[in-house]
């Protein structure tokens, strides 16, 4: 663990904790490394979602009813 690392207490459900420990052993990494990677992945996914929202910000907005009408008119419903 680097000197820049911060400590935190995280409470897991017993079954989750057991599964996490077993997976860490099999992967030959620490539980801490696994949790850090999972958090990184979640944050990356959030970043991708926000980017997608930004990219679509200028798309036209239609109501749900208009969407259904359009789908029906194109034989999708």
PyMOL Python script that loads the backbone (N, CA, C, O; Angstrom):
from pymol import cmd

cmd.read_pdbstr("""\
ATOM      1  N   UNK A   1       0.856  -1.173   0.000  1.00  0.00           N
ATOM      2  CA  UNK A   1       0.000   0.000   0.000  1.00  0.00           C
ATOM      3  C   UNK A   1       0.900   1.233   0.000  1.00  0.00           C
ATOM      4  O   UNK A   1       1.849   1.309   0.780  1.00  0.00           O
ATOM      5  N   UNK A   2       0.611   2.183  -0.859  1.00  0.00           N
ATOM      6  CA  UNK A   2       1.458   3.364  -0.950  1.00  0.00           C
ATOM      7  C   UNK A   2       1.147   4.332   0.184  1.00  0.00           C
ATOM      8  O   UNK A   2       0.096   4.261   0.821  1.00  0.00           O
ATOM      9  N   UNK A   3       2.089   5.235   0.416  1.00  0.00           N
ATOM     10  CA  UNK A   3       1.889   6.220   1.482  1.00  0.00           C
ATOM     11  C   UNK A   3       0.781   7.208   1.132  1.00  0.00           C
ATOM     12  O   UNK A   3       0.309   7.935   2.006  1.00  0.00           O
ATOM     13  N   UNK A   4       0.356   7.246  -0.137  1.00  0.00           N
ATOM     14  CA  UNK A   4      -0.724   8.129  -0.549  1.00  0.00           C
ATOM     15  C   UNK A   4      -2.097   7.499  -0.342  1.00  0.00           C
ATOM     16  O   UNK A   4      -3.118   8.170  -0.496  1.00  0.00           O
ATOM     17  N   UNK A   5      -2.128   6.228   0.002  1.00  0.00           N
ATOM     18  CA  UNK A   5      -3.397   5.534   0.205  1.00  0.00           C
ATOM     19  C   UNK A   5      -4.099   6.061   1.449  1.00  0.00           C
ATOM     20  O   UNK A   5      -3.460   6.480   2.415  1.00  0.00           O
ATOM     21  N   UNK A   6      -5.415   6.031   1.404  1.00  0.00           N
ATOM     22  CA  UNK A   6      -6.242   6.442   2.543  1.00  0.00           C
ATOM     23  C   UNK A   6      -6.970   5.224   3.080  1.00  0.00           C
ATOM     24  O   UNK A   6      -7.345   4.328   2.324  1.00  0.00           O
ATOM     25  N   UNK A   7      -7.163   5.198   4.363  1.00  0.00           N
ATOM     26  CA  UNK A   7      -7.875   4.100   5.021  1.00  0.00           C
ATOM     27  C   UNK A   7      -9.352   4.415   5.121  1.00  0.00           C
ATOM     28  O   UNK A   7      -9.748   5.569   5.289  1.00  0.00           O
ATOM     29  N   UNK A   8     -10.158   3.379   5.017  1.00  0.00           N
ATOM     30  CA  UNK A   8     -11.605   3.510   5.205  1.00  0.00           C
ATOM     31  C   UNK A   8     -12.118   2.205   5.792  1.00  0.00           C
ATOM     32  O   UNK A   8     -11.556   1.138   5.545  1.00  0.00           O
ATOM     33  N   UNK A   9     -13.165   2.298   6.552  1.00  0.00           N
ATOM     34  CA  UNK A   9     -13.808   1.097   7.074  1.00  0.00           C
ATOM     35  C   UNK A   9     -15.049   0.850   6.233  1.00  0.00           C
ATOM     36  O   UNK A   9     -15.900   1.726   6.082  1.00  0.00           O
ATOM     37  N   UNK A  10     -15.138  -0.347   5.693  1.00  0.00           N
ATOM     38  CA  UNK A  10     -16.273  -0.727   4.857  1.00  0.00           C
ATOM     39  C   UNK A  10     -16.900  -1.966   5.474  1.00  0.00           C
ATOM     40  O   UNK A  10     -16.197  -2.919   5.811  1.00  0.00           O
ATOM     41  N   UNK A  11     -18.196  -1.958   5.622  1.00  0.00           N
ATOM     42  CA  UNK A  11     -18.903  -3.102   6.188  1.00  0.00           C
ATOM     43  C   UNK A  11     -19.594  -3.869   5.068  1.00  0.00           C
ATOM     44  O   UNK A  11     -20.410  -3.317   4.329  1.00  0.00           O
ATOM     45  N   UNK A  12     -19.253  -5.151   4.954  1.00  0.00           N
ATOM     46  CA  UNK A  12     -19.851  -6.028   3.958  1.00  0.00           C
ATOM     47  C   UNK A  12     -20.806  -6.997   4.640  1.00  0.00           C
ATOM     48  O   UNK A  12     -20.628  -7.345   5.807  1.00  0.00           O
ATOM     49  N   UNK A  13     -21.801  -7.421   3.912  1.00  0.00           N
ATOM     50  CA  UNK A  13     -22.627  -8.519   4.379  1.00  0.00           C
ATOM     51  C   UNK A  13     -21.710  -9.740   4.470  1.00  0.00           C
ATOM     52  O   UNK A  13     -20.800  -9.888   3.655  1.00  0.00           O
ATOM     53  N   UNK A  14     -21.936 -10.606   5.440  1.00  0.00           N
ATOM     54  CA  UNK A  14     -21.022 -11.748   5.639  1.00  0.00           C
ATOM     55  C   UNK A  14     -20.804 -12.590   4.384  1.00  0.00           C
ATOM     56  O   UNK A  14     -19.675 -12.999   4.112  1.00  0.00           O
ATOM     57  N   UNK A  15     -21.851 -12.854   3.621  1.00  0.00           N
ATOM     58  CA  UNK A  15     -21.711 -13.685   2.421  1.00  0.00           C
ATOM     59  C   UNK A  15     -20.875 -12.975   1.362  1.00  0.00           C
ATOM     60  O   UNK A  15     -20.060 -13.602   0.685  1.00  0.00           O
ATOM     61  N   UNK A  16     -21.078 -11.679   1.221  1.00  0.00           N
ATOM     62  CA  UNK A  16     -20.309 -10.894   0.255  1.00  0.00           C
ATOM     63  C   UNK A  16     -18.841 -10.874   0.668  1.00  0.00           C
ATOM     64  O   UNK A  16     -17.952 -11.042  -0.167  1.00  0.00           O
ATOM     65  N   UNK A  17     -18.594 -10.669   1.951  1.00  0.00           N
ATOM     66  CA  UNK A  17     -17.220 -10.625   2.445  1.00  0.00           C
ATOM     67  C   UNK A  17     -16.505 -11.959   2.198  1.00  0.00           C
ATOM     68  O   UNK A  17     -15.352 -11.978   1.769  1.00  0.00           O
ATOM     69  N   UNK A  18     -17.184 -13.054   2.467  1.00  0.00           N
ATOM     70  CA  UNK A  18     -16.588 -14.364   2.257  1.00  0.00           C
ATOM     71  C   UNK A  18     -16.265 -14.579   0.774  1.00  0.00           C
ATOM     72  O   UNK A  18     -15.181 -15.050   0.430  1.00  0.00           O
ATOM     73  N   UNK A  19     -17.205 -14.232  -0.090  1.00  0.00           N
ATOM     74  CA  UNK A  19     -16.982 -14.393  -1.534  1.00  0.00           C
ATOM     75  C   UNK A  19     -15.840 -13.501  -2.010  1.00  0.00           C
ATOM     76  O   UNK A  19     -15.025 -13.911  -2.837  1.00  0.00           O
ATOM     77  N   UNK A  20     -15.787 -12.294  -1.490  1.00  0.00           N
ATOM     78  CA  UNK A  20     -14.727 -11.370  -1.867  1.00  0.00           C
ATOM     79  C   UNK A  20     -13.358 -11.890  -1.428  1.00  0.00           C
ATOM     80  O   UNK A  20     -12.394 -11.829  -2.192  1.00  0.00           O
ATOM     81  N   UNK A  21     -13.274 -12.398  -0.208  1.00  0.00           N
ATOM     82  CA  UNK A  21     -12.008 -12.957   0.284  1.00  0.00           C
ATOM     83  C   UNK A  21     -11.575 -14.154  -0.555  1.00  0.00           C
ATOM     84  O   UNK A  21     -10.401 -14.287  -0.900  1.00  0.00           O
ATOM     85  N   UNK A  22     -12.526 -15.020  -0.880  1.00  0.00           N
ATOM     86  CA  UNK A  22     -12.200 -16.207  -1.681  1.00  0.00           C
ATOM     87  C   UNK A  22     -11.726 -15.811  -3.075  1.00  0.00           C
ATOM     88  O   UNK A  22     -10.766 -16.381  -3.592  1.00  0.00           O
ATOM     89  N   UNK A  23     -12.391 -14.844  -3.676  1.00  0.00           N
ATOM     90  CA  UNK A  23     -11.986 -14.399  -5.012  1.00  0.00           C
ATOM     91  C   UNK A  23     -10.605 -13.749  -4.962  1.00  0.00           C
ATOM     92  O   UNK A  23      -9.796 -13.945  -5.868  1.00  0.00           O
ATOM     93  N   UNK A  24     -10.334 -12.986  -3.921  1.00  0.00           N
ATOM     94  CA  UNK A  24      -9.022 -12.354  -3.779  1.00  0.00           C
ATOM     95  C   UNK A  24      -7.927 -13.409  -3.669  1.00  0.00           C
ATOM     96  O   UNK A  24      -6.857 -13.265  -4.259  1.00  0.00           O
ATOM     97  N   UNK A  25      -8.196 -14.459  -2.922  1.00  0.00           N
ATOM     98  CA  UNK A  25      -7.214 -15.542  -2.779  1.00  0.00           C
ATOM     99  C   UNK A  25      -6.958 -16.197  -4.131  1.00  0.00           C
ATOM    100  O   UNK A  25      -5.809 -16.411  -4.517  1.00  0.00           O
ATOM    101  N   UNK A  26      -8.031 -16.512  -4.846  1.00  0.00           N
ATOM    102  CA  UNK A  26      -7.877 -17.158  -6.149  1.00  0.00           C
ATOM    103  C   UNK A  26      -7.153 -16.268  -7.156  1.00  0.00           C
ATOM    104  O   UNK A  26      -6.372 -16.755  -7.974  1.00  0.00           O
ATOM    105  N   UNK A  27      -7.415 -14.960  -7.093  1.00  0.00           N
ATOM    106  CA  UNK A  27      -6.790 -14.017  -8.024  1.00  0.00           C
ATOM    107  C   UNK A  27      -5.410 -13.574  -7.549  1.00  0.00           C
ATOM    108  O   UNK A  27      -4.688 -12.882  -8.267  1.00  0.00           O
ATOM    109  N   UNK A  28      -5.052 -13.977  -6.340  1.00  0.00           N
ATOM    110  CA  UNK A  28      -3.772 -13.611  -5.733  1.00  0.00           C
ATOM    111  C   UNK A  28      -3.575 -12.098  -5.664  1.00  0.00           C
ATOM    112  O   UNK A  28      -2.516 -11.563  -5.992  1.00  0.00           O
ATOM    113  N   UNK A  29      -4.637 -11.440  -5.227  1.00  0.00           N
ATOM    114  CA  UNK A  29      -4.594  -9.993  -4.981  1.00  0.00           C
ATOM    115  C   UNK A  29      -5.237  -9.743  -3.628  1.00  0.00           C
ATOM    116  O   UNK A  29      -5.881 -10.626  -3.063  1.00  0.00           O
ATOM    117  N   UNK A  30      -5.060  -8.544  -3.118  1.00  0.00           N
ATOM    118  CA  UNK A  30      -5.661  -8.212  -1.832  1.00  0.00           C
ATOM    119  C   UNK A  30      -7.123  -7.808  -2.013  1.00  0.00           C
ATOM    120  O   UNK A  30      -7.541  -7.388  -3.092  1.00  0.00           O
ATOM    121  N   UNK A  31      -7.878  -7.944  -0.944  1.00  0.00           N
ATOM    122  CA  UNK A  31      -9.271  -7.477  -0.958  1.00  0.00           C
ATOM    123  C   UNK A  31      -9.291  -5.991  -1.263  1.00  0.00           C
ATOM    124  O   UNK A  31     -10.146  -5.518  -2.011  1.00  0.00           O
ATOM    125  N   UNK A  32      -8.364  -5.261  -0.694  1.00  0.00           N
ATOM    126  CA  UNK A  32      -8.277  -3.824  -0.933  1.00  0.00           C
ATOM    127  C   UNK A  32      -8.097  -3.518  -2.421  1.00  0.00           C
ATOM    128  O   UNK A  32      -8.751  -2.623  -2.958  1.00  0.00           O
ATOM    129  N   UNK A  33      -7.210  -4.262  -3.084  1.00  0.00           N
ATOM    130  CA  UNK A  33      -7.004  -4.055  -4.519  1.00  0.00           C
ATOM    131  C   UNK A  33      -8.280  -4.344  -5.302  1.00  0.00           C
ATOM    132  O   UNK A  33      -8.618  -3.627  -6.243  1.00  0.00           O
ATOM    133  N   UNK A  34      -8.978  -5.394  -4.906  1.00  0.00           N
ATOM    134  CA  UNK A  34     -10.226  -5.731  -5.603  1.00  0.00           C
ATOM    135  C   UNK A  34     -11.282  -4.648  -5.414  1.00  0.00           C
ATOM    136  O   UNK A  34     -11.969  -4.280  -6.366  1.00  0.00           O
ATOM    137  N   UNK A  35     -11.414  -4.139  -4.196  1.00  0.00           N
ATOM    138  CA  UNK A  35     -12.399  -3.091  -3.933  1.00  0.00           C
ATOM    139  C   UNK A  35     -12.029  -1.820  -4.690  1.00  0.00           C
ATOM    140  O   UNK A  35     -12.898  -1.170  -5.271  1.00  0.00           O
ATOM    141  N   UNK A  36     -10.739  -1.460  -4.689  1.00  0.00           N
ATOM    142  CA  UNK A  36     -10.308  -0.280  -5.436  1.00  0.00           C
ATOM    143  C   UNK A  36     -10.638  -0.414  -6.915  1.00  0.00           C
ATOM    144  O   UNK A  36     -11.111   0.541  -7.531  1.00  0.00           O
ATOM    145  N   UNK A  37     -10.395  -1.580  -7.489  1.00  0.00           N
ATOM    146  CA  UNK A  37     -10.682  -1.781  -8.907  1.00  0.00           C
ATOM    147  C   UNK A  37     -12.182  -1.708  -9.181  1.00  0.00           C
ATOM    148  O   UNK A  37     -12.598  -1.141 -10.191  1.00  0.00           O
ATOM    149  N   UNK A  38     -12.989  -2.271  -8.298  1.00  0.00           N
ATOM    150  CA  UNK A  38     -14.445  -2.212  -8.470  1.00  0.00           C
ATOM    151  C   UNK A  38     -14.942  -0.765  -8.418  1.00  0.00           C
ATOM    152  O   UNK A  38     -15.818  -0.375  -9.191  1.00  0.00           O
ATOM    153  N   UNK A  39     -14.385   0.017  -7.512  1.00  0.00           N
ATOM    154  CA  UNK A  39     -14.784   1.432  -7.407  1.00  0.00           C
ATOM    155  C   UNK A  39     -14.334   2.181  -8.666  1.00  0.00           C
ATOM    156  O   UNK A  39     -15.085   2.991  -9.209  1.00  0.00           O
ATOM    157  N   UNK A  40     -13.110   1.909  -9.127  1.00  0.00           N
ATOM    158  CA  UNK A  40     -12.645   2.548 -10.364  1.00  0.00           C
ATOM    159  C   UNK A  40     -13.589   2.258 -11.519  1.00  0.00           C
ATOM    160  O   UNK A  40     -13.949   3.159 -12.277  1.00  0.00           O
ATOM    161  N   UNK A  41     -13.993   0.986 -11.655  1.00  0.00           N
ATOM    162  CA  UNK A  41     -14.902   0.609 -12.738  1.00  0.00           C
ATOM    163  C   UNK A  41     -16.240   1.332 -12.627  1.00  0.00           C
ATOM    164  O   UNK A  41     -16.786   1.785 -13.633  1.00  0.00           O
ATOM    165  N   UNK A  42     -16.769   1.441 -11.411  1.00  0.00           N
ATOM    166  CA  UNK A  42     -18.047   2.134 -11.207  1.00  0.00           C
ATOM    167  C   UNK A  42     -17.916   3.610 -11.560  1.00  0.00           C
ATOM    168  O   UNK A  42     -18.806   4.175 -12.197  1.00  0.00           O
ATOM    169  N   UNK A  43     -16.822   4.237 -11.155  1.00  0.00           N
ATOM    170  CA  UNK A  43     -16.609   5.656 -11.467  1.00  0.00           C
ATOM    171  C   UNK A  43     -16.416   5.863 -12.963  1.00  0.00           C
ATOM    172  O   UNK A  43     -16.909   6.840 -13.526  1.00  0.00           O
ATOM    173  N   UNK A  44     -15.697   4.938 -13.611  1.00  0.00           N
ATOM    174  CA  UNK A  44     -15.507   5.031 -15.062  1.00  0.00           C
ATOM    175  C   UNK A  44     -16.839   4.916 -15.783  1.00  0.00           C
ATOM    176  O   UNK A  44     -17.096   5.633 -16.750  1.00  0.00           O
ATOM    177  N   UNK A  45     -17.686   4.011 -15.309  1.00  0.00           N
ATOM    178  CA  UNK A  45     -19.008   3.852 -15.916  1.00  0.00           C
ATOM    179  C   UNK A  45     -19.831   5.131 -15.752  1.00  0.00           C
ATOM    180  O   UNK A  45     -20.516   5.551 -16.685  1.00  0.00           O
ATOM    181  N   UNK A  46     -19.767   5.746 -14.578  1.00  0.00           N
ATOM    182  CA  UNK A  46     -20.464   7.015 -14.364  1.00  0.00           C
ATOM    183  C   UNK A  46     -19.950   8.076 -15.332  1.00  0.00           C
ATOM    184  O   UNK A  46     -20.735   8.837 -15.898  1.00  0.00           O
ATOM    185  N   UNK A  47     -18.641   8.126 -15.522  1.00  0.00           N
ATOM    186  CA  UNK A  47     -18.048   9.100 -16.432  1.00  0.00           C
ATOM    187  C   UNK A  47     -18.533   8.862 -17.864  1.00  0.00           C
ATOM    188  O   UNK A  47     -18.839   9.813 -18.584  1.00  0.00           O
ATOM    189  N   UNK A  48     -18.602   7.606 -18.270  1.00  0.00           N
ATOM    190  CA  UNK A  48     -19.095   7.277 -19.611  1.00  0.00           C
ATOM    191  C   UNK A  48     -20.561   7.677 -19.763  1.00  0.00           C
ATOM    192  O   UNK A  48     -20.957   8.199 -20.805  1.00  0.00           O
ATOM    193  N   UNK A  49     -21.361   7.437 -18.734  1.00  0.00           N
ATOM    194  CA  UNK A  49     -22.769   7.823 -18.776  1.00  0.00           C
ATOM    195  C   UNK A  49     -22.920   9.330 -18.919  1.00  0.00           C
ATOM    196  O   UNK A  49     -23.728   9.805 -19.716  1.00  0.00           O
ATOM    197  N   UNK A  50     -22.139  10.084 -18.144  1.00  0.00           N
ATOM    198  CA  UNK A  50     -22.210  11.548 -18.221  1.00  0.00           C
ATOM    199  C   UNK A  50     -21.774  12.040 -19.597  1.00  0.00           C
ATOM    200  O   UNK A  50     -22.352  12.990 -20.126  1.00  0.00           O
ATOM    201  N   UNK A  51     -20.769  11.410 -20.177  1.00  0.00           N
ATOM    202  CA  UNK A  51     -20.329  11.785 -21.524  1.00  0.00           C
ATOM    203  C   UNK A  51     -21.433  11.519 -22.543  1.00  0.00           C
ATOM    204  O   UNK A  51     -21.656  12.324 -23.447  1.00  0.00           O
ATOM    205  N   UNK A  52     -22.116  10.401 -22.396  1.00  0.00           N
ATOM    206  CA  UNK A  52     -23.214  10.070 -23.312  1.00  0.00           C
ATOM    207  C   UNK A  52     -24.331  11.098 -23.196  1.00  0.00           C
ATOM    208  O   UNK A  52     -24.910  11.504 -24.204  1.00  0.00           O
ATOM    209  N   UNK A  53     -24.638  11.520 -21.969  1.00  0.00           N
ATOM    210  CA  UNK A  53     -25.665  12.560 -21.790  1.00  0.00           C
ATOM    211  C   UNK A  53     -25.243  13.842 -22.491  1.00  0.00           C
ATOM    212  O   UNK A  53     -26.055  14.478 -23.163  1.00  0.00           O
ATOM    213  N   UNK A  54     -23.979  14.226 -22.341  1.00  0.00           N
ATOM    214  CA  UNK A  54     -23.479  15.440 -22.985  1.00  0.00           C
ATOM    215  C   UNK A  54     -23.572  15.346 -24.498  1.00  0.00           C
ATOM    216  O   UNK A  54     -23.971  16.301 -25.163  1.00  0.00           O
ATOM    217  N   UNK A  55     -23.201  14.183 -25.043  1.00  0.00           N
ATOM    218  CA  UNK A  55     -23.238  13.993 -26.496  1.00  0.00           C
ATOM    219  C   UNK A  55     -24.662  14.078 -27.038  1.00  0.00           C
ATOM    220  O   UNK A  55     -24.870  14.502 -28.175  1.00  0.00           O
ATOM    221  N   UNK A  56     -25.634  13.680 -26.237  1.00  0.00           N
ATOM    222  CA  UNK A  56     -27.015  13.639 -26.703  1.00  0.00           C
ATOM    223  C   UNK A  56     -27.814  14.864 -26.288  1.00  0.00           C
ATOM    224  O   UNK A  56     -29.022  14.914 -26.519  1.00  0.00           O
ATOM    225  N   UNK A  57     -27.174  15.845 -25.687  1.00  0.00           N
ATOM    226  CA  UNK A  57     -27.879  17.008 -25.139  1.00  0.00           C
ATOM    227  C   UNK A  57     -28.671  17.764 -26.192  1.00  0.00           C
ATOM    228  O   UNK A  57     -29.713  18.340 -25.878  1.00  0.00           O
ATOM    229  N   UNK A  58     -28.204  17.775 -27.436  1.00  0.00           N
ATOM    230  CA  UNK A  58     -28.872  18.555 -28.476  1.00  0.00           C
ATOM    231  C   UNK A  58     -29.848  17.746 -29.320  1.00  0.00           C
ATOM    232  O   UNK A  58     -30.380  18.248 -30.311  1.00  0.00           O
ATOM    233  N   UNK A  59     -30.085  16.497 -28.931  1.00  0.00           N
ATOM    234  CA  UNK A  59     -31.061  15.695 -29.664  1.00  0.00           C
ATOM    235  C   UNK A  59     -32.465  16.231 -29.397  1.00  0.00           C
ATOM    236  O   UNK A  59     -32.752  16.736 -28.311  1.00  0.00           O
ATOM    237  N   UNK A  60     -33.326  16.117 -30.391  1.00  0.00           N
ATOM    238  CA  UNK A  60     -34.701  16.579 -30.168  1.00  0.00           C
ATOM    239  C   UNK A  60     -35.397  15.748 -29.091  1.00  0.00           C
ATOM    240  O   UNK A  60     -35.141  14.553 -28.942  1.00  0.00           O
ATOM    241  N   UNK A  61     -36.265  16.398 -28.358  1.00  0.00           N
ATOM    242  CA  UNK A  61     -37.014  15.722 -27.298  1.00  0.00           C
ATOM    243  C   UNK A  61     -38.423  15.470 -27.807  1.00  0.00           C
ATOM    244  O   UNK A  61     -39.082  16.374 -28.320  1.00  0.00           O
ATOM    245  N   UNK A  62     -38.884  14.217 -27.657  1.00  0.00           N
ATOM    246  CA  UNK A  62     -40.265  13.918 -28.023  1.00  0.00           C
ATOM    247  C   UNK A  62     -40.942  13.273 -26.819  1.00  0.00           C
ATOM    248  O   UNK A  62     -40.295  12.680 -25.956  1.00  0.00           O
ATOM    249  N   UNK A  63     -42.243  13.406 -26.792  1.00  0.00           N
ATOM    250  CA  UNK A  63     -42.994  12.827 -25.675  1.00  0.00           C
ATOM    251  C   UNK A  63     -43.113  11.316 -25.865  1.00  0.00           C
ATOM    252  O   UNK A  63     -42.884  10.790 -26.953  1.00  0.00           O
ATOM    253  N   UNK A  64     -43.470  10.647 -24.802  1.00  0.00           N
ATOM    254  CA  UNK A  64     -43.676   9.202 -24.851  1.00  0.00           C
ATOM    255  C   UNK A  64     -44.784   8.855 -25.848  1.00  0.00           C
ATOM    256  O   UNK A  64     -44.682   7.883 -26.597  1.00  0.00           O
ATOM    257  N   UNK A  65     -45.829   9.659 -25.842  1.00  0.00           N
ATOM    258  CA  UNK A  65     -46.950   9.420 -26.764  1.00  0.00           C
ATOM    259  C   UNK A  65     -46.499   9.549 -28.209  1.00  0.00           C
ATOM    260  O   UNK A  65     -46.886   8.744 -29.056  1.00  0.00           O
ATOM    261  N   UNK A  66     -45.679  10.560 -28.497  1.00  0.00           N
ATOM    262  CA  UNK A  66     -45.159  10.739 -29.856  1.00  0.00           C
ATOM    263  C   UNK A  66     -44.269   9.564 -30.256  1.00  0.00           C
ATOM    264  O   UNK A  66     -44.300   9.115 -31.401  1.00  0.00           O
ATOM    265  N   UNK A  67     -43.487   9.077 -29.318  1.00  0.00           N
ATOM    266  CA  UNK A  67     -42.630   7.929 -29.587  1.00  0.00           C
ATOM    267  C   UNK A  67     -43.471   6.705 -29.946  1.00  0.00           C
ATOM    268  O   UNK A  67     -43.164   5.993 -30.902  1.00  0.00           O
ATOM    269  N   UNK A  68     -44.535   6.465 -29.174  1.00  0.00           N
ATOM    270  CA  UNK A  68     -45.411   5.326 -29.462  1.00  0.00           C
ATOM    271  C   UNK A  68     -46.063   5.458 -30.828  1.00  0.00           C
ATOM    272  O   UNK A  68     -46.151   4.478 -31.567  1.00  0.00           O
ATOM    273  N   UNK A  69     -46.527   6.665 -31.177  1.00  0.00           N
ATOM    274  CA  UNK A  69     -47.126   6.900 -32.488  1.00  0.00           C
ATOM    275  C   UNK A  69     -46.121   6.611 -33.587  1.00  0.00           C
ATOM    276  O   UNK A  69     -46.457   5.980 -34.589  1.00  0.00           O
ATOM    277  N   UNK A  70     -44.891   7.070 -33.406  1.00  0.00           N
ATOM    278  CA  UNK A  70     -43.850   6.856 -34.408  1.00  0.00           C
ATOM    279  C   UNK A  70     -43.550   5.373 -34.574  1.00  0.00           C
ATOM    280  O   UNK A  70     -43.419   4.885 -35.697  1.00  0.00           O
ATOM    281  N   UNK A  71     -43.442   4.660 -33.466  1.00  0.00           N
ATOM    282  CA  UNK A  71     -43.187   3.220 -33.538  1.00  0.00           C
ATOM    283  C   UNK A  71     -44.320   2.511 -34.260  1.00  0.00           C
ATOM    284  O   UNK A  71     -44.085   1.627 -35.084  1.00  0.00           O
ATOM    285  N   UNK A  72     -45.552   2.902 -33.947  1.00  0.00           N
ATOM    286  CA  UNK A  72     -46.711   2.275 -34.588  1.00  0.00           C
ATOM    287  C   UNK A  72     -46.731   2.583 -36.099  1.00  0.00           C
ATOM    288  O   UNK A  72     -47.016   1.705 -36.914  1.00  0.00           O
ATOM    289  N   UNK A  73     -46.429   3.830 -36.454  1.00  0.00           N
ATOM    290  CA  UNK A  73     -46.453   4.197 -37.864  1.00  0.00           C
ATOM    291  C   UNK A  73     -45.383   3.482 -38.680  1.00  0.00           C
ATOM    292  O   UNK A  73     -45.517   3.340 -39.895  1.00  0.00           O
ATOM    293  N   UNK A  74     -44.332   3.035 -38.021  1.00  0.00           N
ATOM    294  CA  UNK A  74     -43.272   2.296 -38.711  1.00  0.00           C
ATOM    295  C   UNK A  74     -43.413   0.791 -38.528  1.00  0.00           C
ATOM    296  O   UNK A  74     -42.488   0.037 -38.830  1.00  0.00           O
ATOM    297  N   UNK A  75     -44.577   0.349 -38.030  1.00  0.00           N
ATOM    298  CA  UNK A  75     -44.852  -1.072 -37.897  1.00  0.00           C
ATOM    299  C   UNK A  75     -44.059  -1.769 -36.794  1.00  0.00           C
ATOM    300  O   UNK A  75     -43.919  -2.992 -36.810  1.00  0.00           O
ATOM    301  N   UNK A  76     -43.555  -1.019 -35.863  1.00  0.00           N
ATOM    302  CA  UNK A  76     -42.765  -1.601 -34.775  1.00  0.00           C
ATOM    303  C   UNK A  76     -43.649  -2.043 -33.608  1.00  0.00           C
ATOM    304  O   UNK A  76     -43.215  -2.832 -32.769  1.00  0.00           O
ATOM    305  N   UNK A  77     -44.871  -1.546 -33.550  1.00  0.00           N
ATOM    306  CA  UNK A  77     -45.826  -1.943 -32.503  1.00  0.00           C
ATOM    307  C   UNK A  77     -47.053  -2.569 -33.115  1.00  0.00           C
ATOM    308  O   UNK A  77     -47.968  -2.966 -32.393  1.00  0.00           O
TER     309      UNK A  77
END
""", "prot")
cmd.dss("prot")
cmd.show_as("cartoon", "prot")
cmd.util.cbc("prot")
cmd.orient("prot")
